[in-house]
Amino acid sequence: MGARRRADPKDGQHVSCPFYERVYLAQAFWQAQDRALFTTWYGRERERVLALQEVDGSWKDERYGKSYATAMNALFLALPEGLLRCFQR
């Protein structure tokens, strides 16, 4: 059995629950008094998420599966629209 490669925090793959974490980080930044925190973070994160989108519009993930990855990323991308009660201002 080969040695496992140690995760590099700079590669964005070190988070054990990246989809869940992204949605809850968005909620935390959204609630901050300084709206620039959310705007800056969301802009960068949005570009990162969209860069990983498949041609068919989905996202894939070996650990959680395509359906979960797509649902969580779609939810994340919709957050600024204020559709969820916790994201209404």
Secondary structure, DSSP 8 states (H G I E B T S, - for coil): --------GGGT---SSHHHHHHHHHHHHHHSS-HHHHHHHHHHHHHHHHHT--TTS----TTT-HHHHHHHHHHHHHGGGT-SGGG--
